[in-house]
Amino acid sequence: MDILQIRDYISRDSPSAGGNWVREIKRQIGSLEKFPLRCPVIPESAELGNEYRHLIYGNYRTLFKVIGSRGVIMRVIHGARLLDI
């Protein structure tokens, strides 16, 4: 849901930019399958009581937690937004 809302927002100015953003964010999220621990633990983890990590692409953060050897996506949000997982 986050990705579609972000795509729609970006597409208001440029439909092709919205589509390009979705393709790239999906590519980056796909890379978490093999190497989820390469991403840093987010500063908010202590407050949230769970170890969440993030992958940053442009102004957006993909927030996830590692379960077993896989990254499970929780949210994709603009970096300026307050975190609500």
URCOR-V127862 format. One record per helix or strand of 2 or more residues. SS is the DSSP state (H for helix, E for strand). FROM is the first residue (numbers start at 1). LEN is the number of residues. Records with the same first field share a line. If there is no record, write none. Layout:
SS->FROM-LEN + FROM-LEN
//
This chain:
H->2-12 + 15-24 + 45-4
E->52-6 + 60-8 + 70-9
//
